[in-house]
């Protein structure tokens, strides 16, 4: 592609992020998110917020 890597043209070729760097960052993000959900365990809040219908006020 012509525009591929255009964002990082100012960096030397050895310092430009490689696809494996981006993949590793995404993997660490998933791992960190999974760990946070495991530690916090917000399942009751998620259930109340997204899955239960709000009670109709009369």
Buried (B, 14 or more C-beta within 10 A) or exposed (E): EEEEEEEEEEEEEEEEEEEEEEEEEEEEEEEEEEEEEEEEEEEEEEEEEEEEEEEEEE
